[in-house]
């Protein structure tokens, strides 16, 4: 049985689909792997960020994109935040946004 992937809202979905071409291709490939094998596929595609929050690592010639997601019961992953990474570390602000949204969807 495959996993289902949803987005927190339409804005998050449109931001993800607006990734530059190379990053988007890598991102969509990672989503295919997540659908088939589940949320814990590991590096280089996914890594844990904090308790219950994971990061899809998408890279292309244009730069680095990230999508933060949480896991819900019944084999569902919710992408709660996406962004283009501009520094070596994942910005705390982006993690805080994702954690706040994760609390909303896991109530």
SEGU-951366 format. One record per residue: x, y, z of N, C-alpha, C in turn; residue in three letters; residue number from 0. Coordinates in steps of 0.05 Angstrom, whole numbers. Example, Ala and Ser with C-alpha at 12.3 -4.5 7.8 and 13.67 -1.06 7.14 Angstrom:
residues 2
@npx=264&npy=-114&npz=156&capx=246&capy=-90&capz=156&cpx=264&cpy=-66&cpz=156&aa=ala&i=0
@npx=257&npy=-45&npz=142&capx=273&capy=-21&capz=143&cpx=258&cpy=1&cpz=157&aa=ser&i=1
//
This chain:
residues 107
@npx=17&npy=-24&npz=0&capx=0&capy=0&capz=0&cpx=17&cpy=25&cpz=0&aa=unk&i=0
@npx=12&npy=43&npz=-18&capx=27&capy=68&capz=-20&cpx=20&cpy=89&cpz=1&aa=unk&i=1
@npx=38&npy=107&npz=5&capx=33&capy=130&capz=23&cpx=20&cpy=152&cpz=7&aa=unk&i=2
@npx=4&npy=168&npz=21&capx=-9&capy=191&capz=8&cpx=5&cpy=216&cpz=17&aa=unk&i=3
@npx=10&npy=234&npz=-3&capx=24&capy=259&capz=3&cpx=5&cpy=282&cpz=-2&aa=unk&i=4
@npx=1&npy=299&npz=18&capx=-15&capy=323&capz=15&cpx=1&cpy=348&cpz=23&aa=unk&i=5
@npx=-10&npy=371&npz=16&capx=3&capy=396&capz=23&cpx=-14&cpy=410&cpz=45&aa=unk&i=6
@npx=-1&npy=426&npz=61&capx=-14&capy=440&capz=83&cpx=-36&cpy=458&cpz=72&aa=unk&i=7
@npx=-30&npy=472&npz=50&capx=-50&capy=489&capz=37&cpx=-42&cpy=493&cpz=8&aa=unk&i=8
@npx=-58&npy=507&npz=-7&capx=-52&capy=512&capz=-36&cpx=-28&cpy=529&cpz=-40&aa=unk&i=9
@npx=-22&npy=548&npz=-21&capx=1&capy=565&capz=-23&cpx=27&cpy=548&cpz=-22&aa=unk&i=10
@npx=28&npy=529&npz=-3&capx=51&capy=512&capz=-1&cpx=55&cpy=495&cpz=-26&aa=unk&i=11
@npx=32&npy=485&npz=-36&capx=33&capy=469&capz=-61&cpx=44&cpy=485&cpz=-84&aa=unk&i=12
@npx=34&npy=510&npz=-88&capx=42&capy=526&capz=-110&cpx=72&cpy=535&cpz=-107&aa=unk&i=13
@npx=81&npy=539&npz=-82&capx=109&capy=546&capz=-78&cpx=127&cpy=522&cpz=-86&aa=unk&i=14
@npx=118&npy=498&npz=-79&capx=134&capy=474&capz=-86&cpx=135&cpy=471&cpz=-117&aa=unk&i=15
@npx=112&npy=474&npz=-130&capx=111&capy=470&capz=-159&cpx=125&cpy=493&cpz=-174&aa=unk&i=16
@npx=132&npy=515&npz=-159&capx=146&capy=538&capz=-171&cpx=176&cpy=535&cpz=-168&aa=unk&i=17
@npx=186&npy=513&npz=-156&capx=214&capy=509&capz=-154&cpx=226&cpy=511&cpz=-182&aa=unk&i=18
@npx=251&npy=520&npz=-185&capx=264&capy=519&capz=-211&cpx=265&cpy=490&cpz=-223&aa=unk&i=19
@npx=266&npy=488&npz=-248&capx=263&capy=463&capz=-263&cpx=280&cpy=440&cpz=-251&aa=unk&i=20
@npx=306&npy=444&npz=-247&capx=323&capy=423&capz=-237&cpx=316&cpy=414&cpz=-209&aa=unk&i=21
@npx=311&npy=434&npz=-192&capx=303&capy=427&capz=-164&cpx=276&cpy=413&cpz=-164&aa=unk&i=22
@npx=257&npy=422&npz=-180&capx=231&capy=410&capz=-181&cpx=233&cpy=381&cpz=-190&aa=unk&i=23
@npx=249&npy=375&npz=-210&capx=252&capy=347&capz=-219&cpx=262&cpy=330&cpz=-196&aa=unk&i=24
@npx=282&npy=339&npz=-181&capx=293&capy=324&capz=-159&cpx=272&cpy=321&cpz=-137&aa=unk&i=25
@npx=257&npy=342&npz=-132&capx=236&capy=342&capz=-111&cpx=215&cpy=321&cpz=-118&aa=unk&i=26
@npx=205&npy=322&npz=-143&capx=184&capy=303&capz=-151&cpx=194&cpy=274&cpz=-150&aa=unk&i=27
@npx=219&npy=269&npz=-156&capx=230&capy=242&capz=-154&cpx=230&cpy=233&cpz=-125&aa=unk&i=28
@npx=238&npy=251&npz=-107&capx=237&capy=244&capz=-79&cpx=209&cpy=238&cpz=-69&aa=unk&i=29
@npx=189&npy=253&npz=-79&capx=162&capy=248&capz=-71&cpx=153&cpy=220&cpz=-81&aa=unk&i=30
@npx=161&npy=212&npz=-105&capx=155&capy=186&capz=-115&cpx=166&cpy=164&cpz=-96&aa=unk&i=31
@npx=191&npy=168&npz=-87&capx=203&capy=149&capz=-69&cpx=188&cpy=148&cpz=-42&aa=unk&i=32
@npx=180&npy=172&npz=-32&capx=165&capy=173&capz=-7&cpx=138&cpy=159&cpz=-10&aa=unk&i=33
@npx=125&npy=162&npz=-32&capx=99&capy=148&capz=-37&cpx=103&cpy=118&cpz=-36&aa=unk&i=34
@npx=124&npy=109&npz=-48&capx=128&capy=80&capz=-50&cpx=140&cpy=68&cpz=-24&aa=unk&i=35
@npx=159&npy=81&npz=-12&capx=174&capy=68&capz=10&cpx=168&cpy=80&cpz=38&aa=unk&i=36
@npx=154&npy=103&npz=39&capx=147&capy=114&capz=65&cpx=166&cpy=136&cpz=73&aa=unk&i=37
@npx=160&npy=148&npz=97&capx=173&capy=172&capz=105&cpx=202&cpy=170&cpz=114&aa=unk&i=38
@npx=212&npy=147&npz=118&capx=239&capy=144&capz=130&cpx=259&cpy=132&cpz=110&aa=unk&i=39
@npx=259&npy=142&npz=85&capx=276&capy=131&capz=65&cpx=305&cpy=139&cpz=69&aa=unk&i=40
@npx=310&npy=160&npz=84&capx=337&capy=167&capz=92&cpx=352&cpy=183&cpz=71&aa=unk&i=41
@npx=378&npy=188&npz=77&capx=395&capy=204&capz=60&cpx=400&cpy=189&cpz=34&aa=unk&i=42
@npx=403&npy=203&npz=12&capx=406&capy=232&capz=9&cpx=379&cpy=246&cpz=4&aa=unk&i=43
@npx=357&npy=232&npz=5&capx=331&capy=243&capz=-1&cpx=318&cpy=257&cpz=22&aa=unk&i=44
@npx=319&npy=245&npz=46&capx=304&capy=255&capz=69&cpx=322&cpy=254&cpz=94&aa=unk&i=45
@npx=319&npy=273&npz=111&capx=332&capy=272&capz=137&cpx=314&cpy=284&cpz=158&aa=unk&i=46
@npx=316&npy=274&npz=183&capx=299&capy=285&capz=205&cpx=309&cpy=313&cpz=212&aa=unk&i=47
@npx=291&npy=330&npz=219&capx=298&capy=358&capz=227&cpx=293&cpy=361&cpz=257&aa=unk&i=48
@npx=270&npy=353&npz=267&capx=264&capy=354&capz=295&cpx=243&cpy=332&cpz=300&aa=unk&i=49
@npx=234&npy=329&npz=324&capx=216&capy=307&capz=331&cpx=191&cpy=309&cpz=313&aa=unk&i=50
@npx=186&npy=289&npz=296&capx=163&capy=288&capz=280&cpx=164&cpy=304&cpz=254&aa=unk&i=51
@npx=186&npy=318&npz=249&capx=189&capy=335&capz=226&cpx=213&cpy=326&cpz=209&aa=unk&i=52
@npx=208&npy=323&npz=183&capx=229&capy=313&capz=165&cpx=232&cpy=332&cpz=142&aa=unk&i=53
@npx=255&npy=330&npz=129&capx=262&capy=349&capz=107&cpx=267&cpy=333&cpz=81&aa=unk&i=54
@npx=253&npy=340&npz=60&capx=259&capy=329&capz=33&cpx=281&cpy=347&cpz=22&aa=unk&i=55
@npx=303&npy=334&npz=14&capx=326&capy=349&capz=4&cpx=327&cpy=347&cpz=-27&aa=unk&i=56
@npx=321&npy=370&npz=-39&capx=320&capy=371&capz=-69&cpx=342&cpy=391&cpz=-78&aa=unk&i=57
@npx=358&npy=381&npz=-97&capx=380&capy=398&capz=-106&cpx=380&cpy=397&cpz=-137&aa=unk&i=58
@npx=387&npy=420&npz=-149&capx=389&capy=422&capz=-177&cpx=411&cpy=442&cpz=-184&aa=unk&i=59
@npx=416&npy=447&npz=-209&capx=437&capy=466&capz=-217&cpx=430&cpy=494&cpz=-207&aa=unk&i=60
@npx=404&npy=499&npz=-203&capx=395&capy=526&capz=-195&cpx=399&cpy=531&cpz=-165&aa=unk&i=61
@npx=403&npy=510&npz=-150&capx=407&capy=513&capz=-121&cpx=395&cpy=490&cpz=-105&aa=unk&i=62
@npx=386&npy=496&npz=-81&capx=377&capy=475&capz=-63&cpx=349&cpy=482&cpz=-53&aa=unk&i=63
@npx=330&npy=464&npz=-56&capx=303&capy=468&capz=-46&cpx=298&cpy=448&cpz=-23&aa=unk&i=64
@npx=281&npy=456&npz=-5&capx=274&capy=439&capz=18&cpx=244&cpy=439&cpz=21&aa=unk&i=65
@npx=233&npy=416&npz=29&capx=205&capy=414&capz=36&cpx=204&cpy=400&cpz=63&aa=unk&i=66
@npx=191&npy=411&npz=82&capx=189&capy=400&capz=109&cpx=161&cpy=386&cpz=111&aa=unk&i=67
@npx=161&npy=362&npz=122&capx=136&capy=347&capz=124&cpx=134&cpy=333&cpz=151&aa=unk&i=68
@npx=110&npy=326&npz=158&capx=104&capy=309&capz=181&cpx=88&cpy=285&cpz=173&aa=unk&i=69
@npx=87&npy=265&npz=190&capx=74&capy=240&capz=185&cpx=48&cpy=238&cpz=201&aa=unk&i=70
@npx=26&npy=232&npz=187&capx=1&capy=228&capz=201&cpx=-7&cpy=198&cpz=200&aa=unk&i=71
@npx=-26&npy=190&npz=217&capx=-35&capy=163&capz=215&cpx=-47&cpy=156&cpz=188&aa=unk&i=72
@npx=-52&npy=131&npz=183&capx=-63&capy=121&capz=158&cpx=-46&cpy=128&cpz=133&aa=unk&i=73
@npx=-20&npy=126&npz=138&capx=0&capy=128&capz=116&cpx=-3&cpy=154&cpz=100&aa=unk&i=74
@npx=-3&npy=177&npz=114&capx=-5&capy=203&capz=101&cpx=18&cpy=221&cpz=110&aa=unk&i=75
@npx=30&npy=234&npz=90&capx=51&capy=254&capz=95&cpx=40&cpy=281&cpz=87&aa=unk&i=76
@npx=45&npy=301&npz=104&capx=35&capy=328&capz=98&cpx=59&cpy=347&cpz=96&aa=unk&i=77
@npx=62&npy=358&npz=72&capx=84&capy=378&capz=68&cpx=74&cpy=404&cpz=79&aa=unk&i=78
@npx=88&npy=414&npz=100&capx=78&capy=437&capz=115&cpx=93&cpy=463&cpz=107&aa=unk&i=79
@npx=117&npy=461&npz=95&capx=132&capy=485&capz=87&cpx=152&cpy=477&cpz=65&aa=unk&i=80
@npx=156&npy=495&npz=46&capx=176&capy=492&capz=25&cpx=191&cpy=519&cpz=22&aa=unk&i=81
@npx=216&npy=517&npz=14&capx=232&capy=541&capz=11&cpx=258&cpy=534&cpz=-5&aa=unk&i=82
@npx=270&npy=555&npz=-16&capx=296&capy=552&capz=-29&cpx=317&cpy=559&cpz=-7&aa=unk&i=83
@npx=336&npy=541&npz=-4&capx=356&capy=545&capz=17&cpx=378&cpy=563&cpz=7&aa=unk&i=84
@npx=385&npy=584&npz=22&capx=405&capy=603&capz=13&cpx=431&cpy=601&cpz=30&aa=unk&i=85
@npx=430&npy=586&npz=52&capx=454&capy=584&capz=68&cpx=459&cpy=554&cpz=74&aa=unk&i=86
@npx=481&npy=549&npz=87&capx=488&capy=521&capz=92&cpx=469&cpy=507&cpz=111&aa=unk&i=87
@npx=460&npy=521&npz=132&capx=441&capy=510&capz=151&cpx=412&cpy=516&cpz=144&aa=unk&i=88
@npx=394&npy=499&npz=151&capx=366&capy=504&capz=147&cpx=358&cpy=527&cpz=166&aa=unk&i=89
@npx=346&npy=548&npz=155&capx=339&capy=571&capz=172&cpx=319&cpy=564&cpz=195&aa=unk&i=90
@npx=325&npy=573&npz=219&capx=308&capy=568&capz=242&cpx=280&cpy=577&cpz=237&aa=unk&i=91
@npx=277&npy=600&npz=224&capx=250&capy=612&capz=218&cpx=233&cpy=592&cpz=202&aa=unk&i=92
@npx=245&npy=579&npz=183&capx=230&capy=559&capz=166&cpx=222&cpy=535&cpz=182&aa=unk&i=93
@npx=240&npy=526&npz=200&capx=233&capy=503&capz=218&cpx=211&cpy=511&cpz=237&aa=unk&i=94
@npx=211&npy=535&npz=248&capx=190&capy=544&capz=266&cpx=163&cpy=545&cpz=252&aa=unk&i=95
@npx=163&npy=555&npz=227&capx=138&capy=556&capz=212&cpx=127&cpy=527&cpz=208&aa=unk&i=96
@npx=145&npy=509&npz=201&capx=137&capy=481&capz=197&cpx=127&cpy=469&cpz=223&aa=unk&i=97
@npx=140&npy=474&npz=245&capx=131&capy=462&capz=270&cpx=104&cpy=473&cpz=278&aa=unk&i=98
@npx=99&npy=499&npz=274&capx=73&capy=510&capz=280&cpx=51&cpy=497&cpz=263&aa=unk&i=99
@npx=56&npy=494&npz=237&capx=37&capy=481&capz=219&cpx=33&cpy=452&cpz=226&aa=unk&i=100
@npx=55&npy=438&npz=234&capx=53&capy=410&capz=242&cpx=34&cpy=407&cpz=266&aa=unk&i=101
@npx=35&npy=425&npz=285&capx=17&capy=424&capz=308&cpx=-12&cpy=427&cpz=299&aa=unk&i=102
@npx=-17&npy=444&npz=279&capx=-44&capy=447&capz=269&cpx=-55&cpy=422&cpz=256&aa=unk&i=103
@npx=-38&npy=408&npz=240&capx=-48&capy=384&capz=226&cpx=-48&cpy=359&cpz=243&aa=unk&i=104
@npx=-34&npy=359&npz=265&capx=-33&capy=335&capz=282&cpx=-52&cpy=337&cpz=306&aa=unk&i=105
@npx=-68&npy=357&npz=308&capx=-87&capy=360&capz=331&cpx=-107&cpy=338&cpz=331&aa=unk&i=106
//
